[in-house]
Amino acid sequence: MSLPNDAVPVVLNLIDHLHQTRRELRALTRAIEEPPEDVRYSIVSVSHGLHVRTNRGDDDDER
């Protein structure tokens, strides 16, 4: 892949952000797995509602 020299820091920064987001998602997943099943169900239900409102239903295949 060929990139202009001034684009390399931007790409590296984006990769760093991606890795940080993945670490945070793994930590969130672990935190959600700890509570009892009824609490997990409530968390998933609320987060699903947030997903629908955020994406306005544009990405039906992600639900």
C-alpha positions as CSV (number, residue, x, y, z in Angstrom):
1,M,0.0,0.0,0.0
2,S,1.4,3.3,-1.0
3,L,0.8,6.4,1.2
4,P,2.1,9.9,1.1
5,N,4.6,10.5,3.9
6,D,2.4,13.0,5.6
7,A,-0.5,10.5,5.7
8,V,1.5,7.9,7.6
9,P,1.1,9.6,11.1
10,V,-2.7,9.9,10.5
11,V,-3.0,6.2,9.6
12,L,-1.0,5.2,12.6
13,N,-3.1,7.3,14.8
14,L,-6.3,5.8,13.4
15,I,-4.8,2.3,14.0
16,D,-4.0,3.3,17.6
17,H,-7.6,4.5,18.1
18,L,-8.9,1.2,16.6
19,H,-6.8,-0.9,19.0
20,Q,-7.9,1.2,22.0
21,T,-11.6,0.9,21.0
22,R,-11.2,-2.9,20.7
23,R,-9.6,-3.1,24.2
24,E,-12.5,-1.0,25.6
25,L,-15.0,-3.2,23.8
26,R,-13.4,-6.4,25.3
27,A,-13.5,-4.8,28.8
28,L,-17.1,-3.9,28.3
29,T,-18.0,-7.4,27.1
30,R,-16.3,-8.9,30.2
31,A,-18.2,-6.4,32.5
32,I,-21.5,-7.4,30.9
33,E,-20.8,-11.1,31.3
34,E,-20.4,-10.8,35.1
35,P,-23.9,-9.8,36.3
36,P,-26.8,-12.3,36.6
37,E,-28.7,-13.2,33.4
38,D,-31.6,-10.9,34.0
39,V,-29.3,-7.9,34.4
40,R,-27.4,-8.9,31.3
41,Y,-30.7,-9.1,29.4
42,S,-31.6,-5.6,30.6
43,I,-28.2,-4.2,29.5
44,V,-28.5,-5.7,26.1
45,S,-32.1,-4.5,25.7
46,V,-31.1,-0.9,26.6
47,S,-28.0,-1.0,24.4
48,H,-30.1,-2.4,21.5
49,G,-32.5,0.6,21.9
50,L,-29.5,2.9,21.8
51,H,-28.2,1.2,18.6
52,V,-31.5,1.6,16.9
53,R,-31.8,5.3,17.8
54,T,-28.2,6.0,16.8
55,N,-28.4,4.2,13.4
56,R,-32.0,5.1,12.8
57,G,-32.5,1.5,11.5
58,D,-30.2,2.1,8.5
59,D,-28.2,-1.0,9.3
60,D,-30.9,-3.7,9.8
61,D,-28.4,-6.5,9.2
62,E,-26.3,-5.5,12.3
63,R,-29.2,-6.2,14.7
